[in-house]
């Protein structure tokens, strides 16, 4: 195998790793954003006086998490 071919293969492998890392980063960012959105909605609903159980059903957050938010 020539030096150029070997270099090209290594470069392609690095590019593939970068693409995978970027995709994972985007997925993690989306998940964190969705979680933050749920928490923001829960805080608003708490301020409006909705019950913890109702907020849990609406947001998918656990009752325990909402209780903690309520006590913050």
SEFIZA-3560 file (N, C-alpha, C; in Angstrom, 3 decimals):
REM SEFIZA-3560
<numar><xx>0.854</xx><yy>-1.171</yy><zz>0.000</zz><atom>N</atom></numar>
<numar><xx>0.000</xx><yy>0.000</yy><zz>0.000</zz><atom>CA</atom></numar>
<numar><xx>0.901</xx><yy>1.235</yy><zz>0.000</zz><atom>C</atom></numar>
<numar><xx>0.559</xx><yy>2.163</yy><zz>-0.835</zz><atom>N</atom></numar>
<numar><xx>1.368</xx><yy>3.376</yy><zz>-0.931</zz><atom>CA</atom></numar>
<numar><xx>1.122</xx><yy>4.275</yy><zz>0.278</zz><atom>C</atom></numar>
<numar><xx>2.041</xx><yy>5.176</yy><zz>0.490</zz><atom>N</atom></numar>
<numar><xx>1.906</xx><yy>6.123</yy><zz>1.601</zz><atom>CA</atom></numar>
<numar><xx>0.656</xx><yy>6.970</yy><zz>1.455</zz><atom>C</atom></numar>
<numar><xx>0.386</xx><yy>7.364</yy><zz>0.229</zz><atom>N</atom></numar>
<numar><xx>-0.781</xx><yy>8.211</yy><zz>-0.028</zz><atom>CA</atom></numar>
<numar><xx>-2.071</xx><yy>7.464</yy><zz>0.294</zz><atom>C</atom></numar>
<numar><xx>-2.160</xx><yy>6.205</yy><zz>-0.099</zz><atom>N</atom></numar>
<numar><xx>-3.359</xx><yy>5.410</yy><zz>0.174</zz><atom>CA</atom></numar>
<numar><xx>-3.532</xx><yy>5.207</yy><zz>1.675</zz><atom>C</atom></numar>
<numar><xx>-2.445</xx><yy>4.947</yy><zz>2.367</zz><atom>N</atom></numar>
<numar><xx>-2.498</xx><yy>4.768</yy><zz>3.814</zz><atom>CA</atom></numar>
<numar><xx>-2.953</xx><yy>6.056</yy><zz>4.499</zz><atom>C</atom></numar>
<numar><xx>-2.414</xx><yy>7.174</yy><zz>4.054</zz><atom>N</atom></numar>
<numar><xx>-2.801</xx><yy>8.472</yy><zz>4.602</zz><atom>CA</atom></numar>
<numar><xx>-4.286</xx><yy>8.727</yy><zz>4.363</zz><atom>C</atom></numar>
<numar><xx>-4.738</xx><yy>8.432</yy><zz>3.157</zz><atom>N</atom></numar>
<numar><xx>-6.136</xx><yy>8.650</yy><zz>2.794</zz><atom>CA</atom></numar>
<numar><xx>-7.058</xx><yy>7.797</yy><zz>3.683</zz><atom>C</atom></numar>
<numar><xx>-6.684</xx><yy>6.559</yy><zz>3.928</zz><atom>N</atom></numar>
<numar><xx>-7.496</xx><yy>5.684</yy><zz>4.775</zz><atom>CA</atom></numar>
<numar><xx>-7.574</xx><yy>6.224</yy><zz>6.204</zz><atom>C</atom></numar>
<numar><xx>-6.449</xx><yy>6.678</yy><zz>6.725</zz><atom>N</atom></numar>
<numar><xx>-6.447</xx><yy>7.242</yy><zz>8.081</zz><atom>CA</atom></numar>
<numar><xx>-7.293</xx><yy>8.507</yy><zz>8.139</zz><atom>C</atom></numar>
<numar><xx>-7.193</xx><yy>9.328</yy><zz>7.116</zz><atom>N</atom></numar>
<numar><xx>-7.977</xx><yy>10.558</yy><zz>7.057</zz><atom>CA</atom></numar>
<numar><xx>-9.472</xx><yy>10.243</yy><zz>7.021</zz><atom>C</atom></numar>
<numar><xx>-9.866</xx><yy>9.271</yy><zz>6.223</zz><atom>N</atom></numar>
<numar><xx>-11.274</xx><yy>8.875</yy><zz>6.145</zz><atom>CA</atom></numar>
<numar><xx>-11.757</xx><yy>8.331</yy><zz>7.485</zz><atom>C</atom></numar>
<numar><xx>-10.911</xx><yy>7.565</yy><zz>8.176</zz><atom>N</atom></numar>
<numar><xx>-11.284</xx><yy>7.029</yy><zz>9.484</zz><atom>CA</atom></numar>
<numar><xx>-11.498</xx><yy>8.155</yy><zz>10.493</zz><atom>C</atom></numar>
<numar><xx>-10.633</xx><yy>9.145</yy><zz>10.461</zz><atom>N</atom></numar>
<numar><xx>-10.767</xx><yy>10.289</yy><zz>11.372</zz><atom>CA</atom></numar>
<numar><xx>-12.031</xx><yy>11.074</yy><zz>11.042</zz><atom>C</atom></numar>
<numar><xx>-12.292</xx><yy>11.286</yy><zz>9.765</zz><atom>N</atom></numar>
<numar><xx>-13.498</xx><yy>12.017</yy><zz>9.360</zz><atom>CA</atom></numar>
<numar><xx>-14.749</xx><yy>11.279</yy><zz>9.823</zz><atom>C</atom></numar>
<numar><xx>-14.739</xx><yy>9.963</yy><zz>9.724</zz><atom>N</atom></numar>
<numar><xx>-15.890</xx><yy>9.171</yy><zz>10.155</zz><atom>CA</atom></numar>
<numar><xx>-16.085</xx><yy>9.304</yy><zz>11.668</zz><atom>C</atom></numar>
<numar><xx>-14.992</xx><yy>9.281</yy><zz>12.422</zz><atom>N</atom></numar>
<numar><xx>-15.076</xx><yy>9.447</yy><zz>13.872</zz><atom>CA</atom></numar>
<numar><xx>-15.622</xx><yy>10.822</yy><zz>14.237</zz><atom>C</atom></numar>
<numar><xx>-15.212</xx><yy>11.837</yy><zz>13.512</zz><atom>N</atom></numar>
<numar><xx>-15.706</xx><yy>13.194</yy><zz>13.760</zz><atom>CA</atom></numar>
<numar><xx>-17.209</xx><yy>13.260</yy><zz>13.485</zz><atom>C</atom></numar>
<numar><xx>-17.654</xx><yy>12.648</yy><zz>12.408</zz><atom>N</atom></numar>
<numar><xx>-19.082</xx><yy>12.643</yy><zz>12.076</zz><atom>CA</atom></numar>
<numar><xx>-19.894</xx><yy>11.953</yy><zz>13.164</zz><atom>C</atom></numar>
<numar><xx>-19.400</xx><yy>10.823</yy><zz>13.648</zz><atom>N</atom></numar>
<numar><xx>-20.093</xx><yy>10.094</yy><zz>14.715</zz><atom>CA</atom></numar>
<numar><xx>-20.152</xx><yy>10.948</yy><zz>15.979</zz><atom>C</atom></numar>
<numar><xx>-19.049</xx><yy>11.591</yy><zz>16.324</zz><atom>N</atom></numar>
<numar><xx>-19.008</xx><yy>12.438</yy><zz>17.519</zz><atom>CA</atom></numar>
<numar><xx>-19.974</xx><yy>13.616</yy><zz>17.387</zz><atom>C</atom></numar>
<numar><xx>-20.043</xx><yy>14.213</yy><zz>16.203</zz><atom>N</atom></numar>
<numar><xx>-20.964</xx><yy>15.330</yy><zz>15.986</zz><atom>CA</atom></numar>
<numar><xx>-22.407</xx><yy>14.865</yy><zz>16.129</zz><atom>C</atom></numar>
<numar><xx>-22.714</xx><yy>13.718</yy><zz>15.572</zz><atom>N</atom></numar>
<numar><xx>-24.079</xx><yy>13.186</yy><zz>15.653</zz><atom>CA</atom></numar>
<numar><xx>-24.457</xx><yy>12.914</yy><zz>17.104</zz><atom>C</atom></numar>
<numar><xx>-23.534</xx><yy>12.316</yy><zz>17.854</zz><atom>N</atom></numar>
<numar><xx>-23.803</xx><yy>12.043</yy><zz>19.264</zz><atom>CA</atom></numar>
<numar><xx>-23.987</xx><yy>13.341</yy><zz>20.040</zz><atom>C</atom></numar>
<numar><xx>-23.187</xx><yy>14.334</yy><zz>19.732</zz><atom>N</atom></numar>
<numar><xx>-23.312</xx><yy>15.626</yy><zz>20.400</zz><atom>CA</atom></numar>
<numar><xx>-24.652</xx><yy>16.285</yy><zz>20.125</zz><atom>C</atom></numar>
<numar><xx>-25.096</xx><yy>16.216</yy><zz>18.883</zz><atom>N</atom></numar>
<numar><xx>-26.399</xx><yy>16.786</yy><zz>18.534</zz><atom>CA</atom></numar>
<numar><xx>-27.521</xx><yy>16.067</yy><zz>19.263</zz><atom>C</atom></numar>
<numar><xx>-27.442</xx><yy>14.740</yy><zz>19.310</zz><atom>N</atom></numar>
<numar><xx>-28.477</xx><yy>13.965</yy><zz>19.991</zz><atom>CA</atom></numar>
<numar><xx>-28.520</xx><yy>14.304</yy><zz>21.473</zz><atom>C</atom></numar>
<numar><xx>-27.358</xx><yy>14.409</yy><zz>22.100</zz><atom>N</atom></numar>
<numar><xx>-27.308</xx><yy>14.768</yy><zz>23.518</zz><atom>CA</atom></numar>
<numar><xx>-27.852</xx><yy>16.172</yy><zz>23.739</zz><atom>C</atom></numar>
<numar><xx>-27.519</xx><yy>17.083</yy><zz>22.849</zz><atom>N</atom></numar>
<numar><xx>-28.011</xx><yy>18.449</yy><zz>22.965</zz><atom>CA</atom></numar>
<numar><xx>-29.521</xx><yy>18.521</yy><zz>22.843</zz><atom>C</atom></numar>
<numar><xx>-30.074</xx><yy>17.754</yy><zz>21.925</zz><atom>N</atom></numar>
<numar><xx>-31.523</xx><yy>17.721</yy><zz>21.761</zz><atom>CA</atom></numar>
<numar><xx>-32.195</xx><yy>17.159</yy><zz>23.003</zz><atom>C</atom></numar>
<numar><xx>-31.640</xx><yy>16.081</yy><zz>23.542</zz><atom>N</atom></numar>
<numar><xx>-32.211</xx><yy>15.480</yy><zz>24.748</zz><atom>CA</atom></numar>
<numar><xx>-32.172</xx><yy>16.461</yy><zz>25.918</zz><atom>C</atom></numar>
<numar><xx>-31.051</xx><yy>17.152</yy><zz>26.068</zz><atom>N</atom></numar>
<numar><xx>-30.931</xx><yy>18.126</yy><zz>27.153</zz><atom>CA</atom></numar>
<numar><xx>-31.910</xx><yy>19.277</yy><zz>26.958</zz><atom>C</atom></numar>
<numar><xx>-32.078</xx><yy>19.703</yy><zz>25.719</zz><atom>N</atom></numar>
<numar><xx>-33.018</xx><yy>20.778</yy><zz>25.426</zz><atom>CA</atom></numar>
<numar><xx>-34.451</xx><yy>20.386</yy><zz>25.725</zz><atom>C</atom></numar>
<numar><xx>-34.812</xx><yy>19.163</yy><zz>25.368</zz><atom>N</atom></numar>
<numar><xx>-36.160</xx><yy>18.680</yy><zz>25.661</zz><atom>CA</atom></numar>
<numar><xx>-36.391</xx><yy>18.588</yy><zz>27.167</zz><atom>C</atom></numar>
<numar><xx>-35.404</xx><yy>18.079</yy><zz>27.879</zz><atom>N</atom></numar>
<numar><xx>-35.514</xx><yy>17.977</yy><zz>29.341</zz><atom>CA</atom></numar>
<numar><xx>-35.672</xx><yy>19.359</yy><zz>29.965</zz><atom>C</atom></numar>
<numar><xx>-34.896</xx><yy>20.321</yy><zz>29.495</zz><atom>N</atom></numar>
<numar><xx>-34.992</xx><yy>21.681</yy><zz>30.027</zz><atom>CA</atom></numar>
<numar><xx>-36.361</xx><yy>22.281</yy><zz>29.722</zz><atom>C</atom></numar>
<numar><xx>-36.886</xx><yy>22.007</yy><zz>28.538</zz><atom>N</atom></numar>
<numar><xx>-38.213</xx><yy>22.490</yy><zz>28.180</zz><atom>CA</atom></numar>
<numar><xx>-39.289</xx><yy>21.929</yy><zz>29.095</zz><atom>C</atom></numar>
<numar><xx>-39.185</xx><yy>20.646</yy><zz>29.412</zz><atom>N</atom></numar>
<numar><xx>-40.143</xx><yy>20.020</yy><zz>30.332</zz><atom>CA</atom></numar>
<numar><xx>-40.076</xx><yy>20.684</yy><zz>31.704</zz><atom>C</atom></numar>
<numar><xx>-38.862</xx><yy>20.952</yy><zz>32.144</zz><atom>N</atom></numar>
<numar><xx>-38.693</xx><yy>21.585</yy><zz>33.457</zz><atom>CA</atom></numar>
<numar><xx>-39.242</xx><yy>23.016</yy><zz>33.460</zz><atom>C</atom></numar>
<numar><xx>-39.038</xx><yy>23.738</yy><zz>32.378</zz><atom>N</atom></numar>
<numar><xx>-39.573</xx><yy>25.101</yy><zz>32.275</zz><atom>CA</atom></numar>
<numar><xx>-41.095</xx><yy>25.087</yy><zz>32.328</zz><atom>C</atom></numar>
<numar><xx>-41.697</xx><yy>24.161</yy><zz>31.603</zz><atom>N</atom></numar>
<numar><xx>-43.158</xx><yy>24.043</yy><zz>31.609</zz><atom>CA</atom></numar>
<numar><xx>-43.649</xx><yy>23.676</yy><zz>32.999</zz><atom>C</atom></numar>
<numar><xx>-42.959</xx><yy>22.743</yy><zz>33.645</zz><atom>N</atom></numar>
<numar><xx>-43.353</xx><yy>22.335</yy><zz>34.997</zz><atom>CA</atom></numar>
<numar><xx>-43.302</xx><yy>23.523</yy><zz>35.952</zz><atom>C</atom></numar>
<numar><xx>-42.264</xx><yy>24.340</yy><zz>35.856</zz><atom>N</atom></numar>
<numar><xx>-42.164</xx><yy>25.523</yy><zz>36.728</zz><atom>CA</atom></numar>
<numar><xx>-43.333</xx><yy>26.485</yy><zz>36.493</zz><atom>C</atom></numar>
<numar><xx>-43.676</xx><yy>26.686</yy><zz>35.232</zz><atom>N</atom></numar>
<numar><xx>-44.803</xx><yy>27.578</yy><zz>34.923</zz><atom>CA</atom></numar>
<numar><xx>-46.104</xx><yy>27.018</yy><zz>35.486</zz><atom>C</atom></numar>
<numar><xx>-46.307</xx><yy>25.712</yy><zz>35.314</zz><atom>N</atom></numar>
<numar><xx>-47.530</xx><yy>25.097</yy><zz>35.818</zz><atom>CA</atom></numar>
<numar><xx>-47.581</xx><yy>25.130</yy><zz>37.340</zz><atom>C</atom></numar>
<numar><xx>-46.436</xx><yy>24.968</yy><zz>37.992</zz><atom>N</atom></numar>
<numar><xx>-46.400</xx><yy>25.095</yy><zz>39.454</zz><atom>CA</atom></numar>
<numar><xx>-46.814</xx><yy>26.500</yy><zz>39.875</zz><atom>C</atom></numar>
<numar><xx>-46.310</xx><yy>27.513</yy><zz>39.173</zz><atom>N</atom></numar>
<numar><xx>-46.664</xx><yy>28.900</yy><zz>39.493</zz><atom>CA</atom></numar>
<numar><xx>-48.154</xx><yy>29.156</yy><zz>39.294</zz><atom>C</atom></numar>
<numar><xx>-48.741</xx><yy>28.436</yy><zz>38.330</zz><atom>N</atom></numar>
<numar><xx>-50.172</xx><yy>28.594</yy><zz>38.069</zz><atom>CA</atom></numar>
<numar><xx>-51.025</xx><yy>27.803</yy><zz>39.050</zz><atom>C</atom></numar>
<numar><xx>-50.365</xx><yy>26.992</yy><zz>39.891</zz><atom>N</atom></numar>
<numar><xx>-51.088</xx><yy>26.270</yy><zz>40.930</zz><atom>CA</atom></numar>
<numar><xx>-51.562</xx><yy>24.883</yy><zz>40.550</zz><atom>C</atom></numar>
<numar><xx>-51.096</xx><yy>24.353</yy><zz>39.442</zz><atom>N</atom></numar>
<numar><xx>-51.499</xx><yy>22.995</yy><zz>39.065</zz><atom>CA</atom></numar>
<numar><xx>-50.903</xx><yy>21.980</yy><zz>40.029</zz><atom>C</atom></numar>
<numar><xx>-51.562</xx><yy>20.837</yy><zz>40.146</zz><atom>N</atom></numar>
<numar><xx>-51.088</xx><yy>19.794</yy><zz>41.060</zz><atom>CA</atom></numar>
<numar><xx>-49.846</xx><yy>19.113</yy><zz>40.502</zz><atom>C</atom></numar>
<numar><xx>-49.057</xx><yy>18.577</yy><zz>41.407</zz><atom>N</atom></numar>
<numar><xx>-47.832</xx><yy>17.878</yy><zz>41.027</zz><atom>CA</atom></numar>
<numar><xx>-48.164</xx><yy>16.691</yy><zz>40.123</zz><atom>C</atom></numar>
<numar><xx>-49.220</xx><yy>15.975</yy><zz>40.450</zz><atom>N</atom></numar>
<numar><xx>-49.608</xx><yy>14.805</yy><zz>39.659</zz><atom>CA</atom></numar>
<numar><xx>-49.995</xx><yy>15.207</yy><zz>38.234</zz><atom>C</atom></numar>
<numar><xx>-50.744</xx><yy>16.290</yy><zz>38.118</zz><atom>N</atom></numar>
<numar><xx>-51.167</xx><yy>16.778</yy><zz>36.802</zz><atom>CA</atom></numar>
<numar><xx>-49.952</xx><yy>17.218</yy><zz>35.985</zz><atom>C</atom></numar>
<numar><xx>-49.023</xx><yy>17.902</yy><zz>36.622</zz><atom>N</atom></numar>
<numar><xx>-47.810</xx><yy>18.358</yy><zz>35.936</zz><atom>CA</atom></numar>
<numar><xx>-46.982</xx><yy>17.165</yy><zz>35.491</zz><atom>C</atom></numar>
<numar><xx>-46.916</xx><yy>16.149</yy><zz>36.336</zz><atom>N</atom></numar>
<numar><xx>-46.173</xx><yy>14.938</yy><zz>35.990</zz><atom>CA</atom></numar>
<numar><xx>-46.757</xx><yy>14.285</yy><zz>34.744</zz><atom>C</atom></numar>
<numar><xx>-48.059</xx><yy>14.193</yy><zz>34.694</zz><atom>N</atom></numar>
<numar><xx>-48.715</xx><yy>13.602</yy><zz>33.517</zz><atom>CA</atom></numar>
<numar><xx>-48.490</xx><yy>14.455</yy><zz>32.270</zz><atom>C</atom></numar>
<numar><xx>-48.518</xx><yy>15.762</yy><zz>32.435</zz><atom>N</atom></numar>
<numar><xx>-48.380</xx><yy>16.663</yy><zz>31.288</zz><atom>CA</atom></numar>
<numar><xx>-46.958</xx><yy>16.704</yy><zz>30.735</zz><atom>C</atom></numar>
<numar><xx>-45.968</xx><yy>16.589</yy><zz>31.612</zz><atom>N</atom></numar>
<numar><xx>-44.579</xx><yy>16.751</yy><zz>31.181</zz><atom>CA</atom></numar>
<numar><xx>-43.803</xx><yy>15.450</yy><zz>31.056</zz><atom>C</atom></numar>
<numar><xx>-44.275</xx><yy>14.417</yy><zz>31.745</zz><atom>N</atom></numar>
<numar><xx>-43.525</xx><yy>13.163</yy><zz>31.761</zz><atom>CA</atom></numar>
<numar><xx>-42.437</xx><yy>13.143</yy><zz>32.821</zz><atom>C</atom></numar>
<numar><xx>-42.306</xx><yy>14.225</yy><zz>33.572</zz><atom>N</atom></numar>
<numar><xx>-41.345</xx><yy>14.261</yy><zz>34.677</zz><atom>CA</atom></numar>
<numar><xx>-41.920</xx><yy>13.492</yy><zz>35.859</zz><atom>C</atom></numar>
<numar><xx>-41.051</xx><yy>12.919</yy><zz>36.665</zz><atom>N</atom></numar>
<numar><xx>-41.525</xx><yy>12.161</yy><zz>37.822</zz><atom>CA</atom></numar>
<numar><xx>-42.072</xx><yy>13.108</yy><zz>38.887</zz><atom>C</atom></numar>
<numar><xx>-42.946</xx><yy>12.577</yy><zz>39.717</zz><atom>N</atom></numar>
<numar><xx>-43.507</xx><yy>13.347</yy><zz>40.823</zz><atom>CA</atom></numar>
<numar><xx>-42.379</xx><yy>13.826</yy><zz>41.734</zz><atom>C</atom></numar>
<numar><xx>-41.382</xx><yy>12.968</yy><zz>41.944</zz><atom>N</atom></numar>
<numar><xx>-40.262</xx><yy>13.324</yy><zz>42.812</zz><atom>CA</atom></numar>
<numar><xx>-39.505</xx><yy>14.543</yy><zz>42.278</zz><atom>C</atom></numar>
<numar><xx>-39.254</xx><yy>14.565</yy><zz>40.978</zz><atom>N</atom></numar>
<numar><xx>-38.539</xx><yy>15.694</yy><zz>40.369</zz><atom>CA</atom></numar>
<numar><xx>-39.351</xx><yy>16.976</yy><zz>40.523</zz><atom>C</atom></numar>
<numar><xx>-40.633</xx><yy>16.882</yy><zz>40.312</zz><atom>N</atom></numar>
<numar><xx>-41.491</xx><yy>18.068</yy><zz>40.414</zz><atom>CA</atom></numar>
<numar><xx>-41.569</xx><yy>18.549</yy><zz>41.860</zz><atom>C</atom></numar>
<numar><xx>-41.623</xx><yy>17.615</yy><zz>42.803</zz><atom>N</atom></numar>
<numar><xx>-41.620</xx><yy>17.996</yy><zz>44.221</zz><atom>CA</atom></numar>
<numar><xx>-40.335</xx><yy>18.745</yy><zz>44.563</zz><atom>C</atom></numar>
<numar><xx>-39.209</xx><yy>18.276</yy><zz>44.037</zz><atom>N</atom></numar>
<numar><xx>-37.940</xx><yy>18.968</yy><zz>44.275</zz><atom>CA</atom></numar>
<numar><xx>-37.986</xx><yy>20.379</yy><zz>43.691</zz><atom>C</atom></numar>
<numar><xx>-38.534</xx><yy>20.505</yy><zz>42.493</zz><atom>N</atom></numar>
<numar><xx>-38.633</xx><yy>21.811</yy><zz>41.847</zz><atom>CA</atom></numar>
<numar><xx>-39.531</xx><yy>22.739</yy><zz>42.667</zz><atom>C</atom></numar>
<numar><xx>-40.578</xx><yy>22.165</yy><zz>43.218</zz><atom>N</atom></numar>
<numar><xx>-41.526</xx><yy>22.934</yy><zz>44.012</zz><atom>CA</atom></numar>
<numar><xx>-40.850</xx><yy>23.520</yy><zz>45.250</zz><atom>C</atom></numar>
<numar><xx>-39.895</xx><yy>22.784</yy><zz>45.793</zz><atom>N</atom></numar>
<numar><xx>-39.211</xx><yy>23.212</yy><zz>47.015</zz><atom>CA</atom></numar>
<numar><xx>-37.976</xx><yy>24.064</yy><zz>46.752</zz><atom>C</atom></numar>
<numar><xx>-37.672</xx><yy>24.341</yy><zz>45.501</zz><atom>N</atom></numar>
<numar><xx>-36.494</xx><yy>25.163</yy><zz>45.171</zz><atom>CA</atom></numar>
<numar><xx>-36.762</xx><yy>26.629</yy><zz>45.407</zz><atom>C</atom></numar>
//
